[in-house]
Amino acid sequence: MSKEQNLENEDKALHIGVVVKRTLERKEAAYACVNMWYEKEYDSSTPDDEVASMDKEAAELNAQIKVLRHILSEVGEL
């Protein structure tokens, strides 16, 4: 592999790292909003379907955050 190709690959990896970091920040912010909903709005009278929806969203965001953190750790960005 030539020096130019190495530099190009490093640039791509850096760009991917930046995109993944931004995505992680957005997902963490969304997860914080879900947690805030539980702290401020949830109570025993909350409809079951609304709770199920928030539970599902929290689980999906948590899984996405774990994957994004793993990707960043693999490229040495965390």
N, C-alpha and C positions, 0 to 999 in steps of 0.2 A: 504494500500500500504506500502510495506516495505521501509526501509531507502535506501537499494540498488536500488530499483526501482525508488525512488525519485531522487537519484543521477544520475541514467541512463537517466531519463527523462530530467533532467536539462542539462546534457551533450548534449543530442540530440537537445534541444532547443538552446543551445549556438552555436552548429555547424550550425544549420539552420540559426540562426541570422548572423553568419559570411558569409555563402553562400549568403544570401539575400543582405547583405551589399556590397559584391564584385559584385554581379549582378547589384545592383543599381549604383555602381560606373561606371561600363561598359556602362550601359544605359545612364547615365548622360553624359559621354564622347561622346557617339554616338550622343546624342541630341545636344551637343555643336558643333559637326562637321556639323550637319545639319544647325544650326544657322549661323555658319561661312560661309557655302555655300551661304546662303541668303545675308550675308553682303558683300562677296567678289566676288561671281560669278554671282549671279542673276542680270538680268537687263530686260528691256522691250523686248529685242530680244530673250530671253530664250524660247525655244520651250515649248508649253503648256504641252506636255506629261512629260517633265522633271520636270516642276514645280509641276504638279499633283503628280508625284512620290515622290518628296521631301515633299510635303504637307502631303501625306499619311504616309510617314516614320516618319515625325515629330509628327503627331497625334498618331500613334501607340507607339512611344517611350514615349510621354507624358503620355499616359494612363498607360503604363507599369511602369513608374517612380512613378506615383500616387499610384498604387497598392503596389509596393515594399515599398514605404514610409509608407503606411497604415499598412502593415504587421509589419514593424519595430516598428512603434508606438504602436502596440498592444502587442508586446513582450517587450516593454520598452527599445528598443535599440536606439531610436532617442531622 
